[in-house]
């Protein structure tokens, strides 16, 4: 049984409620016949993937929704075998090259080359090109991005690339200049509230407006998160009440407890314990960027105003290092150690003043 967020995902551009302007722009693009490479960018949960799937349906019809999972193996120059999972139809293939880490360049060069070299078997009533959807493009290494740029130029006659990214700041200019950029902003709180209530009516569940508004505010304008929270509330209590408690995600509670432990004690032993907790989050596939951002929020919220500027400055420095490096735990732990140093020194000075 599928979740609400999957069951009620729009599959046509005309059914989209959140981004009508972008939907109209894509519709005109399909009708014009001049279809360039596209770069969708926007925050998580804003609807980028939904727009892409609706666009594929507009291009190829219902056949684009008949998906299959494929496991593909590749060999690196050092003879190491790597595997990656792709989602494909007869007309497109979706892949996340960053899943294989530093070997993403191999995926770009081999997989995309294989797909791009094959022409459409039957182009009657369809397009003469296939579509390759690449997700999390902003997490690709610079080598992979340069390989992608060369692929875009070489196989433009037989394939089009649709790139999905959270931010364009980590995408090299050579790729950005070869794509039509489509910004997908986060839906407003009012739009999410209406969508949550609309999905509730389709499920024959009465979601009070006050509860729907609280869910949308707590989701931080993330529509996917709001729908998941609404379904969780429905499982907890039926009929749903306006003052019903909205459950928090386990990893968020765990991270708040970690922040409290950092604030309670600043010592090498506590730093070692916090390192273990950070590892626990990483092995459960919580992105390091998310861990960093939420940890900083929890710490800053409970700090003296005089400390906040120094903490934000240290956080910016360590996050930048984390983006350049390949071992997030080093930089997460480094930031925690720096915070402990700043926090302990501040309170020692405050206590010495009395």
N, C-alpha and C positions, 0 to 999 in steps of 0.2 A: 504493500500500500504506500503510495507516494505522499510526500509532504505537501502542504498547501502551497508552498513557494514554488514547487515544481508543477503541481497539478494545474495551477491557475496562471502559469506563465503565458503571456500573450504570444501567439505564433504568427501574427500578421501585423504589418505596420499600421493598418487602419484601426486596430484594436488597442493600440498603445494609449494609455492615459497620462503617463508621466512626462513624456518628451514628444509632444505633438510637432514642435518645430523641427526637431531632428528627423522625425519620421517623414515629414513632408519633403525635407531636403533629400533624404535617401530615395524616396519614391520618384522624385524628379530625376535623380541620378540614374536610376534603373531604367526609366522610360527614355532617357536621352540616348542610351546605348553606348555612351562614352564613359566607361567604368574604370577609374584609376585605382591605384593602391590606396588603402584607407588606414588611418591611424585613429582609433577610438581611445580617448583618455578621459579619466575622471575618477573620483574616489570609489572605494570598494562599496558594493551594494547599490550603486547608482543606476544600474540597468544596462551596462555596456554589452554584456553577453546576450541579453534579451534582444537588444537592437540588432546585434549581428545575426542571431538566429532568424529574426523576422526578415532581415535583408536577404539571407540565403533562401528563405521560402519565397520571397518576391522574385528572386532571380531564377530559381530552378523548380518552383512548385513544391508539391508535397513530398517529392522524392528526397529533398534535402533533409527531411525529418526522419528518414529511415536510417538510423545510426547503428554502427557496429564498433565494438572495441577490438583493437588489433595490437598485438605485442610485436615489436620490431627490434631486431638486434643489429648492432653496428660494431665495427672494429676500429679502435683508435690507431693512430700511427705507431703507438708503442705496443700494439697487438692485444690490447685489453678490450674485452667484449663488454659492451654496455647495452642495456635494454631500456626501451621507453614505450609507454602506452599511448596510443593515438585513438581519437574518435573520428570516424570517417563515414561518409555516405558515398554514393556514386559520383557526386559532384564536388565534394570538398573534403578536406582533412583538417583536423584540429589537433594541435600539439603544443606542449609547453616545454621548449628546449631547456629552460633553466632547471628542470627537474634533475638533470644529470650533472649539474654543477659546472666544473671547469671544462667539461667535454661538450658543452653546448655547441661549440663551433662544428664538431663532427656531425651533429644532428642537422644543423643548418646546411652544411655542404652536401651531405649524402641523402637525407630524407627528402628535402625540398627539391634537390636536383632530380631525384627519381620521379617525383610527382610532376614536376614541371616539364620533363622531357616527354611525357605521354599526352597525346591529344585526346579530346573528348571522343568517345566511341560513337555516340549518336548526338549530333548537334542540332537535330531537327526540333525546332521549337524551343531549344535551349541555347545556352551561351557557348561560344567556341573556346572558352577558357575554363579551367578549374580554379577553385579558390582555396588558398591555404590560410588558415586562421592560426596565428601565433599569439599565445597568451603570455602575460607577464614579460613583455618585451623589455621593460625597464630594468629587469633583473639579469639580462644577458650580459656576458662579458664583452669588453670592447672588441676582442678578436671575433666573436660571434656576430656582433653588429656589423663589422666591416665585411664579413663573409656574406651576411644577409644583404648588404647594399649591392654587392657584386651580383648576387643571385637575382635581385630585383631587376637589374639592368639586362641580364643575359636572357631571361626566360619570360619577358614581359608579353610575348606573343601568345603563350600557352597557359599562363596562370596569372592570377591577381592575388596579392597579399592583403589580408586584413589583420592589422596589428592591434593588440589590446594592451594598454598600459595604465597604471595608476597616475603616473606623472611623466611629462615629456622631458623633464630636466635631466634624466639619465639616459635618454635616447640621443644618439649622436646626430648632429645637424644634417649629415649626409642622408640619413634615413628620413628625418622629418621633412626635408626639402623634396623628397620623392613621393610623399604621401599627401593625400587630402586629409587634414586634421579635423576631427569631429569631436568637440568637447561635449561630454555627457555630465552635466552637473548633478549634484545630489538632490533628490526630490525635496520639496519643502515639507515642513511638518504637517501643514494642512493637507497636502496631497497624500502623504503617507497615511494620515488619519482616515481619509476617505477611502483609500485603497484597502486598508485593513477592514473597515466596515463592509465594503463591497465584497471582499472575499468571504467574510463571515456570512453574509446573506446567501452567497452561492453554496455555502456549506450548511445552510439552515441553522446557523448559530447566531444568536443575538449578542453582538458586542456593543456594550454601552459606549456612547460617544466619549464620556470622560475617561474610561479605561483605554479606548483607542488612542486618545490624545496623549495619555501618560505613556503608552507603549511607544508612540512615535517620538516623543521627546527623549525617552530613555534610549532609543535606538541610535541617537546621534545622526539622524537623517540617512540611515542605512535601511533601505526598504526590505532587503533580504532578512536582516536581523529582526525587523519589526514583525514580519509575517511569522518567523519562527517563534518569537516571543508570544504572539497572539495564539498560536496553536498550542504552545506549552501552557498558557493560562487556561485554555479550553480543557486540556487534559487534567489540570489540577482541580478545576471547579466548574460544574455545570448546574444551573445557569450561571453565567459570568456576572460578576458584580462590579459596580463602578469603583469601589475602594479595594478591589482585589489586589493582593500582593503580586508584583511582577518578579519572578525568580531571576537571579543573576546567574551568569555562566560560571561553571566551576573554576575555570582557569582565572577568571577575574577575581573571585573570592580568594583563591590561592595567592594571587599576586598582591592583593591588598594585605594579606597576612604576612607576606614576605616583606613588604614595605614597613609594616609595623615592627617586625623583628629588627630591621635595620635602624629604625628610630629608637628602639628600646636600648640597644647596646651597640657600641662601636669597638670591636676587638677582632684580632685575627681568628679566634675561634668562631665568632659570629659570621665573619666574612666567609669562612669555609662552609658553614651551614647554609648561607645564602647561595653560595656557588652550587651546592647540591640541588637547591630548590630551582635555580635557574636552569640547570641541566634537565630537571624533571619537566619543565615547561617546554624546552626545546625538543626533547624526545617524544613529546606528545604533539609535535608538529605545529606549535604556536610560532608564528613568524618572529624572528628576533627583532624586527622593526616594531612590531606590535608590543612585544614585551618591553622594549626600551621606552616607547612612548607612554604606555600605561604606567610603568614604574615611575617615570619622572613625574607624571601627573599626581600619583599617590603621595610621593615624597614632598613635592612642592606645596601641595595642599596643606600639609601638616608642619610646615617650616615657618620660621620667623621671616618677616618681610625683608629684613636686612640680608638674609642669606639667599633669597630667591634669584637675584641677578647672577651671583657666582655659580649657583647650581645649574641654571639654564645655560650659562656659558660653557661649563664643564660638559654638560649633556650634549651640546652641539658639537663640541670637539670630539668626544668619544663616538658619537653616532656617525660622524664623518669618517672616522678611522674604521668603524665597523663596515661601512659601505665599501671602503677601499680594500679591506682585508677579506679573508676567507674563513676565519674562525670567530664567529660572533661571541662565543662565551668569553674570550679574552677581553673583549671590549666592554661587555656587560659587567664583568667582574671588575675591570679597571674603573668603570664609572662608579660602581658601588663603593670601592675602596676610596676613591676621590671624595665621594659624598660623605663617607664616614669621617674622613680627615677634616673636611670643612665643617661638618656639624659638630664634631667633638671640640675642635679648636674654638669655635664660636661660643659654645656653652662654657668652656673653661675660662674664656675671657670674661664672659658675663658673670660667672660665679666669682672670679677674682676681683671684680669691680666692687663687690659688696663687702 
